[in-house]
């Protein structure tokens, strides 16, 4: 036959637990400055007239809880100073050292440490309760409680002076920064890349950040420049961009030059196996690059980008001006036919690429779009050496092996095409 439990016994037991420690009656939540500290039992105490205590035992005094542990050098170094303050304010202040460490270890420490063995602090040991109410990762960690059990300050111990303690005792205003520790261990230890943590609220602390990776399928191909004027942070971002284009962007410190001619832009004098031209089959030379740095403009990102690319690929790069053989479209005679739209058509248009044996047409075009189009996949750079204060229009059959024929077609627009060496900026890549 089972023994029955008297319901009154259960009620009395619950009432007793609530009486000896009100904190047990509710979920333990961390307290902060301005909160009132409830009375609670400190189960294991050293250097006190009893083996346990309650906070209410120190009624009429201000209390400082000083959290520490044996291997904390800063904690140990502060103890003589704390001891002197306890002696100076013994009638009005109770300093309680608090540690989660074992009673025997703490007793051994105070018995053998040369600097601590003469110190007789009231010491809460084997603590688990106070540590939950006042969580911390950095030590020393102090909680200042006034005579009305209200939390006045939570500090790192650097402000524990006679002057501030006098203010605590006299209920005067103490303006100390609140010590707030990060309790998320993953964040605290920085196990993920640091940029992923609280990015929106910590941007002002960024001095420089860069990231370089192989192609990432989840990103579209693109480029962007951003400026956070509030935090003075500039950002240059490149997703799935090929090797040659990255170097061109770096040296122009822009999102690409209008007259980029890929075959002549880079001169290789190195032994690195990375391909110059874009490989969009294996994506072996397609990369993502992200850069952030302290500045008030995005114009200067190139110097950082060059340094990062050179470091990764083992280059010593530089930019030089060399005379490169080019196809030059320029004015001939006094005719200005290229100022008139093709066949009177006012609509802007241009062929995307030049196909051998087919007409290339550009109508009412501006320099940037035109020079970018004509330099795409051609065997030598094409320079449109015209005044672009107004849009230009012309057409001709693309026959790269017959410059005279192309020049003849351009004649009716008041233009000609010639082969001529022109100074061009080239990037030299050498081994470090």
Secondary structure, 3 states (H helix, E strand, C coil): CCCCCCHHHHHHHHHHHHHHCHHHHCCCCCCCCCCECCCCEECCEECCCCCCEEHHHHCCCEEEEEECCCCCHHHHHHHHHHHHHHHHCCCCEEEEEECCCCHHHHHHHHHHCCCCCCCCCEEECCCCHHHHHCCCCCCCEEEEECCCCEEEEEECCCCCCHHHHHHHHCCCCCCCCCCCCCCCHHHHCCCCCHHHCCHHHHHHHCCEEEEEEECCCCCCCEEEEEEECCCCEEEEEEEEEEHHHHHHHHHHCCCCCCCCCHHHHEEEECCCCCCCCCCCCCCCCEEEEEEEEECCCCCCHHHHHHHHHHHHHCEEEEEEEEEEEEEEEEECCCCCHHHCCHHHCCCCEECCCCCCCCEEEEEEECHHHHHHHHCCCCCCEEEEECCCCCCEEEEEECCCCCHHHHHHHHHHHCEEEEEEEEEEEEEEEEEC
